[in-house]
Amino acid sequence: MKKDYGKAADTLIAALGGKGNITRVFHCMTRLRFYVKDRSRIDEDAIKKMAEVSGVNWHQEQFQVIAGNEVNEMYRALEEKGIPTDEGSFMDEGIPTHGGTHMDKGNQGQGKAKGGFNKVIDTITGCMTPMIPALTAAGMIKVVLTLISYFHVLEDTSSTYQVLNFIGDVAFYFMPVLIAANAAKVFRVNQALALIIAGVFLHPNFVAMVAGDGPVTFIGLPVTKVSYSYSVIPVILMVWIMSYIEKLVDRITPRITKLILNPTLIILISAPIALIVIGPLGAIIGNGLAVAIDFLSAKLGFIIVGILAAAFPFIVMTGMHHALTPIGLNAIATAGVDKLIFVSQVCSNLAQSGAALAVAVKTRDKDMKQLASAAGVSAMMGITEPALYGVTLKLKRPVVAAAIGAGIGGIVGGILQVSLYISQNCIMAIPAFIGGEGMTNLLYGIIMIVVSFAVSFILTIIFGFEDETVEKTGEYLAENSAVQKGTMNSTMQEEMTQAGKDRQGNPVGVRPLVKKIEAAAPVKGKIVELSHVKDSTFAEKVLGDGIAVYPAEGKVFAPADGVIATVTDTGHGIMMRTHSGAELLIHIGLETVNLNGRGFTVHVKDGQQVKRGELLVEFDLDTMIRDGYDMVTPMVVTNGDDFIRVVPMKKKNEEVDQDDILLTIV
């Protein structure tokens, strides 16, 4: 059945605090990246429960929703809902622009202090990422030309070969033009003017002057003789400078002359700065990056590829993997080849694929088998978030196996000096290994890929993992219905009362049949109806039906016998599954996630078995109330659809002790 991404977008928008709370959204290969006005209004738990979402991540002021293969569909659905998608720059968070800053005033200083480096990286990535398809196409044409030449299909002197050659060279030669088009959007600069400056760098007359023997000057100032074709950094710096020049010119020109004077002055000011100052500076930076890569390779040799490949999953978790993309692209642009960044990414991604597919082979959980299979194929194609967040990291040991496999594959690639001639990070890198070093590099690249994949696959099988409990929900519901209708025979009843065995006698954790489940009060205090909780997620029963208590003391107890599924890092939320199959969410206070764990003492951990009445969490109730937090504590049944009805057993304002029955689940 076709997914309703419009409905998913509505759910996501609501969980982000509504359309009015979203400043802007853009996306990369796997993540929706949001900027919001008030981060405290985001319901991360609700977002994580969405079928389209693999996980969430905060990166400074940017909230990332990991949508994996469905990111494009979700992004288009958000566009159709009217969420701003193209305005603003990757650097404007906390930096005044034409419309001021998007950042909350109270956080401006903190944002500037913490996010400077990350904003620069986001900016460079925003300028370069959209041109990857063009560079990939150009690189593949170069691969075809290499094969044509190697197998003597065409002579390199033929006109057909020459035409294909310059077609494949266009994206690289005119890289400053492509970057200028993207940078103009990022920095809010007139795109036509940004393209003119890129054209200044590449004009045939200037290229001829650079190639000549004599010095080049402008109004007596020396112009450094640098070739800017294939360059990356100079045009990004120059378009950024132009954003300030535009504002300056706009302030000093009379309104009646702006149409003529503004563009003229912008070009006359920008072009000399580009040729005399910024262009040479950018070239030095770009060459410096290439020298740094060569230095690391010379000092650490093949080890550096292995280290980076092994670390890549954890770099992805921070969202900083995009910081490496410009370095890799710059290496290809300046040297025509990358031996570190994209090579290590290939090893890491294929290792994630191997680990995920090993989980698919080994697991007995049907849902995990399906997820791991799809995630393994996705990782093989370069999109690793579903495998990383949904499989390997979740099961813990497979992510270690993947890191080791990637590291060994990277070391093999480093020893063999594997080179990539196109920016690729997946199985499609195989043709990208074909280049100046011929078929030998292709063979070495394939060996590197096979090692990365195979080692991770084998280690995952050897290390194993704690398989998730195989739930027989559909079978349970069907047979529960049979009991209620009086149609279940004695044999069926006897089979289903075997604790922890399925129909074949295998231990799968099937829960015994019950007619009702009781959940006690998690805290001592006064009853609040769920509809009166001042949070729409609970009041509108988005997460499920239940009840709430305003606590009289700062202690939370287990409402039933069961297992702790999740305790939030901040201690304010607990998800547990009772032995009878009900999933209970206990949320201590509203917006208490903002305390970042301050005032909470957690006494249990994920996967721990607990008895009804066992102490789970202690919290500083008085201090939190003084700090202005609403400490009402909802308890909801998140899998209520598996049951007939969730019935509150206490009335509004009624005093309850921690052992009183609050909910009966039929």
N, C-alpha and C positions, 0 to 999 in steps of 0.2 A: 504494500500500500504506500502511495506517495506521501511523504511527510508534509505536514502543514507548517512551513517555516514562518508564515505570518503569525500563527498562534504562538510558536516558540519565541518569536521576536517580542510579542506582547508580554509573555511571561518574563523574559529577560529585562525588558524596559521597566516593568513593575518592580522587579527585584533590585534594579539599579536606582530605585527611588523615584521613578517616573520620568517622563520625557523632559520635564523642566530641570531635572537634576543632571542631565547629560550635556556636557559642553561640546564634545566632539568624539567621533569614533573613526579609527582607520584600522587597517588589518595588514598582517603579513601572511606568510604561507599557512599558518595554523592558528593564529591568535587574533581575536578582536581586542583592540586596544582602546580603552575608554579614558576620557578625562571627565571628571564630574565636579560639581560645585561643592557637594557635601558628602564626603566618603562614609560618614556614619549612617547614611540612609541606605547603604548597600546591604542587601541580605545575601551574604556569601553562601550560606547553607542552602537557600532556595535555588541559587544558581547552580551549585554543585549537583543538585538532584536532577537537573535537566538532562534528558537523554542525549541532547546534542552537545553537552559540555563534558570534557575530560577532566577539567580542573580550573583553578583560578590562581592568580598570582599578582601581588602588588610590586610594582617597580617604580620606586619613588612615588610621584603623584599619579602614576598611570596604573589603571586597573586592567589586568589582562584576563580575558576569558578564553580558555583554550578550547577551540571548537574542532580542531583536527581537520579532517577531510571536508567537513561541512561548513568551513569558515566562509566560503564565497556565498553560499546560499543564505547563511545567516546575515552576512553583511548586506546583501541585496534586500533582504526582508527589512532590515533596519532602515535602509535608505528609503524604502517605500513607506515606512512609518514616519518619515520626516525627521529622523535623527541627523544632525549635522555631520557630514562626512568629509568635506573637502576644505573647510575653513581652518585658518590658524596654521602655525608652524610647529614643528617638533621642538622648537626652542622657546616658544612663547609662553610656556608655563612659568609664571613668576616674572616674566620680562615684559614691561609695558609695550603694547603694540598700538595699532590705530584704535582698537577698541578697549584698551587697557589690558589688565591681566585676568586670566581665568582662575587664578589661584585664590583661595580664600585669603582675606587680608591677614587673618591671624597667623597664617602659615607661610607668608611670603619669605621672611628671612630664613626660615628653616629650609624651605624649598630651594632657595638659592645656594644655601650653604652645602646642602647634601647633593643636589642634583646636577651640578655644573658639568661634570664629566659625562654623565649619562645623557644629558641633553645634547651635548656635542655629538655623541655617538648616534643618538636617535636622528639628529639632523642629517649627518652624513649618510646614514642608512636610508633615510627618506628620500634623499637625492639620488641614490644609486640603485636601490632595490627595484624600482619600476623598469629599469633598463636591462635587467637580467635576461628577460625573454629575447631581446634584440641581440644581446651578446651571445646567448646560447645558439640562436639561429646562425649568427655569423660564424661562430666557432664550429658548428656542424658542417657548414659549407667548406670551411678550411679542412675538416676531417675528410670530406668527400674528395677534395683536391689532392690531399695526401695519398689517398687510396688510388685515385686516378693516375697519379704520377708513379706510385710504387708498382702498380700492375701494368704500367705503360699503355693505358687506355688512350691517353692524349699526351702529346708533347707539351711541355710547359711553354713553348714558344708559339703555340697555336692561339688564334684569336679567341676561340671558345674557352680555352683555359684562362686566358688573360681576363676575359669578361667575368667569368666565375670568380676569379681571384679578386678583382676589385669590388665585386658585389659582397664577397665575404669580408672584405677589409673595411667597408664603409662604416659599420658600427664602431669599430675600434678607432679608425682615423678621426671620425667626427664625434668621438666620445664627449668632448667638451660641449657640443651642441645639445646632445641628448641630456647631459647632466644639467645644463642651463635651463632646459625646459622644465625639469622636475624641481630644480632649486628655486625657480621663480614662484612655484606654487608654495613651496615650503616657507620661503622668506617673504611672501606677499609682495613680490616685485612684478612690475609689468613684464609679461612673458616675452613680448616682442623686443623690448629693450635688452633683456637678459640674453636673448639669442643674438642680438647685434654684437654684444661684447664677446660672446663665444666666437662669432664670425671674425672679430678683430684678431683673435688669437690665431685663426686658421686662414686668413686671407692670403691668396697666392702671392701678392706683392710682399707681404711681411715675411712669408716663408722664404721667398727669394732673397730678401735682405738678410735674413738670418743665415742663409746658406752662403752668402757672399763673404768676401775677405775684409771689406771695410767696416769701420765702426758704425753703429746706428745710434742716432741721438734724436731727441725731441725737445725743442726750445732750449737747446743747450744741455739737456739732461741725458745721461747715457741710458740706452735701452739694452737690457741684457739679451744677448742672442740665444734664445731658448726655443726649442721646437715644442709646441703645445699639443700637437696631435697625439692621441693615445693618453693624454694626461687626465688626471682626476681632480686633484686638490685645488689647482689654481682657479678654476672656474667656480668651484663651490665657495671659496673665500671671496671671490670678486662679487658674486651675486649677493652674498651676505653684506658686503660693504655697500652695495648698491641700495639695499633696503634702507640704510641710513642716509645715503645721498638723496634718495627720493624724498624722504621726509624733510631734509634740509632745504632742498630746492622748493618744495611745496610751501614752506614757511616764508621764503624770501621773495617769491614771485607774486606780483599783483594778480588778483583774480581774473582780470580781463585778458591777461596775457598767458595764463597757465597753459592753454591748449597748445600754444606754439613754443613758449619758452621752456616749460617743464621737460619734455622729452629731449629737447636740444641740449639744455644744460646738463641733464643727467648723463648723456652720452659723452659730451665734451669733458666732463669732469671724470667720468668712470674710465674711459678708454686709456688716457695717459696713466692713471693710477694702476690700471690692469697691466700695462706694458712695462712700466718703470719699477713698480713696487710689488704688487700682489702676485703677478704672474711668476716672477723669479722666486719669490718667497714660497709660493705653493709648489713650484718645481723642486725646491730644496727639500721641503717637507716630504713630498712624494718619493724623491730619491732616497731620503733618509729612512723611510719605512722599508724600502727595498734593501738598503744596507743593513738595517736592523735584523731583517729576516735572514740575510746572508750571514750576519755575525752569529746569530743564534744557531744556525745550521752548522757553521764552522766550529763553534765552541762545543756544542752539545751533540753534533752529528745526528745520527739516526735516532738518538734517544728523544730529542725534542718532538719528533712526530708521534712517537709512542705516548709521551706524557700528555700532549695536547689531545690526542685521540681518546685516551683513557679518561681525561677530565671533562670531555665534551658533554656528557649527559648532565653533569652538575653545573656546567656553564649554562646549558639550556634552561635549567631550573631557575636561574637568576634572571633569564632574559637577556644576558649579556653576549650571547652567541652572535648577535647582530653586529657587535663591535668588531668582530673579526672579518666580517664580509668585505668591508671596504679595503682592508689590508690585502686580502686575497685577490680582489678585483684589481687593486693597484699593482700587485705583482704581475698579473697577467697583462695589464695594460703597459707596464714599463719593460718587463722582461720577456713577455710572451708566454710565460709558464709559471705555474705555482707548484711548489714542492712541499708545502706545509699546511696552509689553512684548509683548502678544500680537500687535500689528500687525507688529512686527519678526520675531516667530517665524513668522508666516504667510509673510513674504517669504523667510526663511531656509529653511523647510521646502519651499516650492514651488521654490526655487532648487536645493536638493538633488535634488528630484524631476526637474527639467529636466536637470541634469547627468547623473544616473544613467541616464535614458532616452536621452540622447544617446550615452552609452557603449554602451547596448544596441543602438542603431542602427549604430554605427560599428565595434564590435569584431568580430573574426573568430573569437574564442574562444567556442565554443558554451556552455561552462559560465558564462563571464562574461556572455554575452548573457542567459542565463536568470536569473542572479543579479541583474544590473542591471535587468532588466525588473521583477522582483518587488520589488526594493528601491525602484525609482522610484515604483511604485504605492503602496508602503508609506509613503514619504516624503510623497507627495501627501495621504495620510490622517493625517499628523502624527507618524509613527514613523520617525525619520531614521537611527537607529543602523545598520541594515543597509546603507543607502546610503552613510553616512559612512565606517564602518569597513570595509565589504566592497567598496566601489567607489571613491568619489571620493578618499578619503584614501589608499587603497591605490595608486591610479594617479597620485596627486600633482597633476597639472595640472587635472583636473576639479574638485578641491576649491577651487582658486584661481578657476576659472570660476564656481563656485557662490557663492563669497564676493563676487565682483564683481557677479554678477547680483542677489544679495540686497541688496547695498548700493545698487545703482541702483534696484531696486524700492522699497527703504525710503525713498530720497530722493524718489521720485515720490509715495509714500504720504504722506510728510511735507509735501510741497508742497501736495498736495490735501487735507491735514488729514483723512485717512481715520480713521474711528472704529469701534471694535468694542464692541458692546453685550453680548456674551457671551464667556466665556473659551474661545476657539477658536484653534487654531494650524495649521489645514490648509485644504484645499479646502472643507471644511464651514463655513468662516468666511463664505462668500458670504451665506447668510441672516442671519448675525450682523451684517452691515453694515447691515441694515435697522433703523432706530430713529428717534430724534428728528429726524434730519436728512433722513429720507425717502429717496426713490429716488436722489437725487443721490449720497449717500454710498455706496449700493450700486454705482452705476456706477463711482465712483472706486475702490472696493475691488477690483472686477473688473479694472480697468485696472492696478492695482498688482500683482495676482496674475499677470496675463498678462505684464507686463514682467519680473517676477522669474523666471518660468519660461522665457520665450522667450530672454532675454539669456543665462541660464546654459546653455540648450540650444545656442544658436548658438556661444557662446564655447568650449564643450567640443568642438564639431565643429571649430572653427578651431584651437584650441590643440592638439588631438589628445592622444595619450597613448601610452605604450609598451605595446602589447598583449602580454598574456602568451602564451607559446608554446602553440600548439594541440597538445595531446598526443593521439596516436592509440593509446591504450593498448589498447582493445578490439581494434582492427585488428591491432596488434602481437602481442598474445597469441594471437589466432586464427591468424595466419600463422606465428608461432613454433611453435605446436602442429602446424601443417601440415608444417613442416620436419622436426620430430622424428618425425612419422609417415611421412615420405617422400612426402607427397602434394602438396607444392608444386611446381608446374611451373617450368621455367626462366624463363618470362616473369615470373612472380610474383617469383622470386628477383632477377631483374635490376632490376625496379621497386623492390623494397625495399632494394636496395643503393645507390640513388641518394641520396647524403648530402644531407639537408635538403630533399627533394622528395617530394610526395605523388603519388598515381596520376595527377593532372592536371599534375604538374610544378611545383606551387606550393611555395614554400619554407615549410615548416611545422615544421622542426626534428625530423622523424622520425628516430629513432635507427637505425643499421644493425643488422641481425640479428647476434647473437652467441650462442654456446653457453654461455659462462660469462663472468662479470665478476669481476675480482680487485681486492681492496681491501687496500692495505698498512697497516702499523701507523701510526697517527697520532702516536704518541709512543714513545720508547724506554723499555723497562722490563720488568716481569714480568707474565705473563699471569694474569688472574683470570677464572674462568668467570662468565658473566653471572648464573647462578643464585646465585652467592655474593656478588653486589653487595648492599650493605646499604641497598637502596632497592627497595621492592616494585615500583615502576613498571618498573624495569629487570629485577629478578630474576624477575618474573612475565611478562616480555616483553610488557608492555602496549603499548609503542611499537614493538615488533618484535624479531626475533632478531638476535644479534650476539655480540660478545665484549668484554672489558674489559682494560685494561692499567693496572698501577700504575706511574706514571711515575718514571723515574730522573732526568729533567731537565725543566725548565720550558719545553718547546717542543712545539708541535703543528704537524704537517705535513699537507699534502693527501694522502689515501690513494689518490687516483686523479685522472685528468684530468677536469675538469668545470667547473661553475659554482657559485659560492657563492649559495645561495638566501637564507639569513638568517644574520646574526651578531647575537646578543642584545646589547642595549645594555650589559649588564654584562660581556660578553666571555667568559662561561663556557660558551656553547653555540654550536655551528656546525651549520647544516644545508646540505648541498651535494648537488647532483644530478650524477652522473657522466654522461659523454657516452653511456654505454651504457644510461642510464635508471634506475640504482639511486639511491635517495634515502638518504643517509647522515647520521645524527645523531651528532655527537661532543659529549659532555657532560664538561667538565673538572671533575672533583671532584663531591662531593655537597654540596648546600646552599650551594654557593659563590655562588649568586645573592645571598646576604646580604652579600657583600662590596661589592655595588653598583659593580663594576668595579675596585675597588682591587686593585692587584697584577697586572692584566691589561693587556697591550699588544697591540692587534689590528692586524694588518698587511693585512687584506683588507676589502672592503666588499661589500654586497649586489649581486648581479649580476655580480661580477668573475669572469672566466675564470681558472682556475688549472691548473697542471700537477702531476702526482704528484711529491711530495717538496718542494713549495713551502711555505715557512714561512707559517703562518696566524696563529698567536697565540703570544705568549710570556707566561709567568706566573711569579710568585715562589713557586716550589714550597716552599722551606725555610720561608719566613714563614707560608705557609698551613698547613703541617703543624704548626708551632709553635702556631698559633692554634687547633689542634684540628680542622681540616677533614680529612675522608677524601678523598684526592685520586685515588682510583680513577677511571679515565676510560673509560666505556663508549663503544663505537661500534656502533650498531644500524642495521639496514636497515628504514626505516619503511614502505616499500611492498613488503614481502616477499610479499604476496599476489599481486603481479604476476609472481612467479617460482616456479620449482618448489621450490627449497630454498636455504637459506642455510647454508653449511658452514664452521664454524671450522677453521682450518688449523693451529693451535697448541694445545698442551696446557697444563693448569694449571701455574703456576710456571715455565714456560719463559721464558727471557730472549729478548727480541726487540729488533731494531734498528728504526729508523723506516722502513726500506725493505723489511722482511720482509713477505710476504703473510700477512695475518691471516684474511681471509674469501674464500671463493669462492662466488659467487652463480650458481646454475645457472639 
